[in-house]
Amino acid sequence: MKLPFKGAIDCDLHPAVPAMAALMPHLDPFWREHFAERYIDQAPFTLASYAPSLPQSARPDWRPAKGLAAADLDALRTQALDAFGARFAIANVLHGAVALFNADMAAALCKAVNDWVAREWLDREPRLRASILVPPQDAELAAAEIERCASDPRFVQVLLLVMGDRPLGHRTYWPIYRAAERQGLPIGVHAGSTFRHAPTGSGWPSYHLEDSILQAPAFEDTLLSFLAEGVFQKFPGTRLVLMESGFTWLPTLLWRTNKSWRGVRTEVPWIDRAPAEIVRDHVRFTLQPADVPNADVLNRVMDHVKSDELIVFSTDYPHWQFDGDDALPDGLSAAIIRNILIDNPLATYPRLRAADEAAVNAGQRTGQATGHGRAPMREEMAP
Amino acid sequence: MNKPVPEREVKAAQKLGFVDCDIHPVPRTPKDMHPYLSARWREHADTFGAHLCQGLIGQLPFPRMMAAGMRADSYPSNGGPPGCDLELMQRQHLDLNGCETGMLVVLSRGGMDERNVEFGAALAHAANDWQLHDWVAKDKRLKAGIVVPQEYPEFAVREIDERAENEAFRQVILSPRSSEPLGRRKYWPIYEAIARNNLVLGLHPAGISGGHATSGTGWGTYYMQEHYAFGTGMVGNVVSLIIEGVFERFPGLKVAMIETGISWAPSLGWRMDKQWQRNRKETPHLTRPPSEYLREHFWFCTQPMEEPEDPAHLQDILGWIGWDKLMYSSDYPHWDYDDPRVALNFKMTAPQRAGILRDNAKALYRLP
């Protein structure tokens, strides 16, 4: 169905990966020269998970006659921000730097991507916000990039891919979560793989279709990793947003981990309460793709997860998840729609909440659909 | 977790007449297999031992929880590991609960994870003989599963054809920790042999890697993660079997999912269908939405029974996968054994309960 009112917060959309020519001005002289010398300045840095020609990479009517979908701010404004009446939208640039093996090179590219996003998108469109792309190859470099970008309040989240070197809860990555907690930034884990490992425990599937389907179980294994490693106890301010792989798999995870936890508590003694409760307090899911065939199934699943706070709105623009203006699956109640479009995102992203409150105080928006119906998803942690 | 189950008198046991789809027999010592191995392979086993895709021998890299992952009371008083003693198995489970049919699933010593495939073939052949002589011959309630090393399809096909004549074998067991996803062409001769002989493909999680990390995210740290991947790890194979078109080629092939969980199946079906709508041209060999193959060709075993916060939610899951597709399993003698008297703790009709406890398995395995 269509969005019933304006003011939604779109928590996942994707400006196209920029050509290296656009990033070169944002690199320091060493890397500029180095890339030019090795012709790396001509490399596409396109993730295999998001090859532009794949059907799901761009909706047919959002593909321009020439070039990449969502490469142009005017197109993104018309097709996404205006079309769905967004109050805010979080830009996630899925750049291939994260798939390199050279962490220094990856860090230089991530920095360039973040600066490019700030100059070319955030400076030009006040509704846009962005996630901080970080090099997962080296958590200390990633943490440094978080600290560098965090002074710009328009960066509202840290961005990681779901499949990388190892499950993301591992303590290798903890400097990232320490920095994110300190800055009050949610950790956004997005679909996609660097293919360090075969997509399944039994090797490499034949088809792109399988790779796409298998994003969902990778999110399950990732969430298990965050739970088992004790990230939410070590960094209690952590908010985790799982992006672009559905949520209908969540009931299974809640049920299985609540049960298995009773048998494995001595192995993971830091898990101090039922995993389902931890998930409900710390983890959120973007709406698209909503892997549901009909309204009845959707409402059964919403009942199974026993919370109306878990889902935050996303269009996943320009990826092809729905047709026309039907960015919401059918069958949601008015109250839940309001939660998904406004209240849940504001409760999840402190920096969006602050921006929203500032706008209200400045008299830019009043009354209806301002969205203060939901408390922050966790108390802010003292620094 | 390992509180001993009181051994009530046999007469007190409910006469459930159930089929147990997951019982694990284990040799008391490796020498139990010697009568079924040639001198060449006996000597090989003694000298070189197992050659696996992992860094430890004689143990798993994700150590199990209490009592090495076994019911603590299932260690026989006269020595040997749990599952090696038929008399104890009868007393603790088969007789106590009134088991009508028990499906044996051999995990260790079956050669499925052996890198030397000729050795793996010898181990599998021996494990199949051993099931017949040391178990089925001694308790007619037990049915065997033909163990085959999936990385050696040529041998697997011979072994299946040779064993299939014996009614004691009701299914084929291979390792889902294969070197390639199980739908890949390499394994199709095995499925052809299974379908030709009217057998069932039984997939049970395996602890030993076939050369790949547990999941697409890499190696976990804790058994808690490895245990969860019994479900997610199996999803990759289900997707592969469906999307590669195995069921288009072998429409009679039926798959029993053993100890893999249940409730993920509907969600997987919805997701497969949605992704397939976008990618149909990549897989023109599929004539129907992927969820239909899942609904038609897969059966699910109960243990470890999922326990929603609201038990009624299981009724939704059963409604989606089909009440005729769930089969009781105990996983005896493992630590997370499900007692048939208490494991199915959600509302259902008497025919639905009878289906889960007995009739669905009877239909799938064509049991008398």
Interface residues (C-beta under 8 A of the other chain):
Chain A: L54 P55 Q56 V162 M163 G164 D165 R166 P167 L168 H170 S193 R196 H197 A198 P199 T200 G201 S202 G203 W204 P205 S206 Y207 H208 L209 E210 S212 I213 L214 A216 P217 A218 E220 D221 T222 L224 S225 L227 A228 E229 G246 T248 W249 P251 T252 L253 L254 W255 R256 T257 N258 K259 S260 W261 R262 G263 V264 T266 E267 V268 A276 P289 D291 V292 P293 V297 R300 V301 D303 H304 K306 W320
Chain B: M1 M65 M66 P176 R177 S178 S179 E180 P181 L182 G183 R184 S209 G210 G211 H212 A213 T214 S215 G216 T217 G218 W219 G220 T221 Y222 Y223 M224 Q225 H227 Y228 A229 G231 T232 G233 V235 G236 N237 V239 S240 I243 E244 G261 S263 W264 P266 S267 L268 W270 R271 M272 D273 K274 Q275 W276 R278 N279 K281 E282 T283 P304 E306 E307 P308 E309 D310 H313 D316 W320 W335 D336
